[in-house]
Amino acid sequence: MRTTDKNKRYPIPGFHYEISMNGELWNTNTGRLIRPGSDGRYLLRKQKRMYRFTYGRLLYAAEHGICPDSIKGIVIMTEDKKTVLTTRGDYCKKVIIPFRHGSSQRDLVQRYREAVCIAEVMIDFYEEGNMEEMVSAFTIYESKVKGYMYSGGFTNSQDVIKEAWQSIITRVISGVSEKKLFTIDPYNYLRRCVRSYFSERKRERMALVGTPERRKGQMTYDEIMEAL
């Protein structure tokens, strides 16, 4: 199935849908383009029953000629957009659970040093009001966090990833500014925020685009950027 033509459509076994390498899903009965939901998954119908699948699972099904609802395990997307089938246990070890126990002594020492630096940045923010360094302590991980959203199977939509990042970083910076958040491990804290964010969207079933979230007194993403 691998091809350079990203617009070519491939049938999904057992369903009246076709999928392309550029992330587009089409209903072959209606010709309608299906867009992902707020949790990044696609809603498909088969025999009056609705199914919700990730883009990776649908692509894996099309590549291997099997029904997506019969796949046992979890399908993840690698950085080069290849689909890989893994068990739930391996997925939790490699994606969900941060890498901790296998760290060498040097890695642990480095992490403690980074934690000390973060603590100094936070202290400087609260005592001197240096917002730029405080914000940078989190935004420096933007590309890694966005990559985690993609590789972790949360979504393959760049628009959803962008919206999710802006919502998460807004909440985090506001939480620090309002003295409601304490962390000396920004990256892993942001990863937890990603999981919470998509779990929340899954429950609420609300559209991401056009629904800015702003709690009372919370700074918006644009306000944070303007303050730097």
C-alpha positions, 0 to 999 in steps of 0.5 A: 500500500505504501505510495508517494500518492498521499491523495490515493484512497484505500478501502477499509475492509468491512466498512463503506469508507476509504482512507488516504495517506494524508489523513482524509476519510471518505464515506463511499456511499455518500461521497462525504468527507468525514472529519475527526471528532474532538478526541481525534477519532473518526466515527464510522457506521456499519449495519446501524452500529457506530464505531469510533477509530483512530486514524492509525487503526484505520490506516493499519486496517487498510494496509493489512486488509482486515476490519479495524474492529477485529484488530487486537491491541493498539495501533500507534503512528511512528514519526515517519507515519508508519503504523505499528501494532502493539499490546496495551501493556507495551503501549503503557510502558513506552508511551503512557508511563514516563521513562523513569526506572531505567535511568542511569545515575547520570540521567538522574543527576541531570534531572535533579539539576534541571529541577533545581534550575526550574525551581530557580526560575519559578522563585525568580518569577514570584519574587522578581516577576520575570515572566519570560523565563517562566513561560520559556520553561514550559514553551521550550517543550512545545515541539516535543509535546506536540510530537507526543500527541501524535505518536501517542495516538491522541490525534493526527490532525495538526489543527487539533494538535495546535488547539490542544497545545494552546489550551494546555499552555494557557492553563499551565501558565495561568495556573503558575501565575495564579499560584495554583500549580507547582511542578519542577518537571515541566515536560512530564507535567505537560504530558499529563496535561495532554492525557487529561485534555483528551480525556476531557474532550472525549467525555464532553464530545465538544468541538475544539475549533471555535470554542476557546476555554477561558475560566474566570480571570484566566489569561488567554494564549494571545495575552500570554504571548503579548506579555512576553 
